[in-house]
Amino acid sequence: MCAKPFSTCGLPFRPGIGLLGTLHDYLTEYRAHYGLDARLILENDDLAELSPETAAQLLRIIQEALVNVRKHAEANKVCITFMRVGDLVSITIEDNGRGFAPDQVPGVDQQHFGMQIMRERAESVGGSLELVTQPGLGTRVIVRVPILSPQEEG
C-alpha cells in the first residue's frame, strides 16, 4: 500500500486482475477520495489481448488524466470509455469540467509536463493521444493503441 497521498501513488498493473480490474479498483478509491462521479464504460469486452506493457502505459495515462481532471477541470463527472475498433483499442477520458483553449496546453518548456508525458507513453507502445477541449465544454483525452505493440508484431 502506498503511504503517499492517493493522487501520487503509482498505479501498478496487476496481471492477476488485469487492466479493467486494476482500473476498477483505482476508480473506487478515486471516487472515495475526491467525490467525483468516475465511471468506467466498456463498449465491448475483448481487451484481453493487450500486452502487459501496453496495459501498464494505459493505466499511467488514465491516472495522469484523472489527476488533471481533479486539479484543473472543476468537473463533477468523468467517464472512461474503452472500445475496440479493429486492431486498436480506443480509450476516451471525458469530463464535464470547464475545458480550456487548446492553445493553452502547457508545453515541454514549462513546468507542466502531464500532456507531453501522456503522449509519450501512448507513442511508446505504438499509439497516439488526441486532446479535444474548448472553454466551458469540458475536456476529452482520446488514446488509441494497437492490440499488439510494434515489438510484438515483429
N, C-alpha and C positions, 0 to 999 in steps of 0.2 A: 504494500500500500504506500502511496506517496504521502510524505509528510508536508509537502509544499501546498500552497493554496490550490484548489481544484483546477483553476484555469492554467496553471503552469505544469501540471502533471503531464508526463508523457502518456500517450495513448498506445499501449503495447498491443500489437496484433496477437491474438491468442488463437493459434491454429485449432485448438480443441473445440472452440465455439464458432470459429470462422469470422469473416468480415462483418456479416449482419448481426451476429450475436454480440460481438465486441462493441459494435456501434449502438446496438440496443441498450446494452449496459451503460455505455457512456451517456447516452441521451437521458436515461433515467436519472443519473447523477446530475447532469446539466440542468434538467427541469427542477430538481430538488434544490440545487444551489442558487439558481438565478430566477426562478419563477417564470421563465419563458415557456410558451407553448411550443415545444420542439417535436415535430412529427417526422416519422420515417414512412415513406410511401414506396412500395415495390410495384412497379408496373408489370414486371414478370419476375420469376424466381429462379432463373437458370444462371446464377452468377458463380457457381461453384468452380468454374474454370479459371478464375483469376489466380495468378501466381501469388505466393506469399509476399514477394517484393511489391507487386502492384497493389495488393490489399493494404500493406503497411503504408505505402505512399498515399493511397486514398484516405486512409484514416487520418494521417497527418494533415492533409489538405482540408478535410472536413473539420478537424479540430481547429485549425487556424481560421477557417471561415466562421465557425461558431464563436470564436474569441472576438473576431471583428464585429459580428452581429451584437454581441453583448457590450462591447466597448464603444462602438461608434454609431450603430444604426438607430437607437432609440425605438427598437421594434418590440412587439409583444408576441410575435409568432414567427417561427422559421420552419420551413418544410425541406426535407432532404428526400429527393426522389431518385430512385435507381431505375434505369430502363436499359435493357439490352436491345441494341439495334445492329443486327448482323454480327460482325466480328468485333463490335465495340460495346463498351458499357458507358452510358452517359449518366452522370450524377449531377443533379441540379440542387444547389443550396439557395433557397429563395426566402427573403424576409419581407416583412411589411413595414419596414422602417422608413427613415427619412430619405434614403438614397443620397446621391451626390452627383455632381457633374463629372463625367468620365475623365475629363482632362485634369481633375483634381486628385487622381490616384498618385500617391507619393512615389517618386522614382527611386532608383537604386542609389542616387547620390544623397538622398535624405535619410532620416533616421528610422523610417518605417519601411521594413523590407517584406512585410507579410505577403502582399500580392506577388511580388517577384519570386519569393520562396515557393509559394503555391504553384506558380507557373513552372518553375524549375523542377519541382517534384513531379508534376504531370509529364513534362518532357523527358525526365529520366527513365520513364517506363514507356516511352513512345507515344505519349498522349498530348493533349492540348488543354488549355484553360481559356475560357472566354468570360468577360465581365460585362454584364448588362445592367445599367443603372441610370437613373435620372433623379434630380431633386424632387422629393415628395412622392416618388413611386417605388421606393424600396430598391433592393439590390438582388441580382441573380448571378451566381457563380456557376458556370457550366463546365464540368470536367468530362473529357472523353478520353478513354484509354482502351487500347486493344485488349482482347481477351488474353492473348499470349503476348508477352513482351518481345521486342525485336530480338533479344538474345536467345529466347526460347524457340523462335521460329527458325533460327539458324540456318 
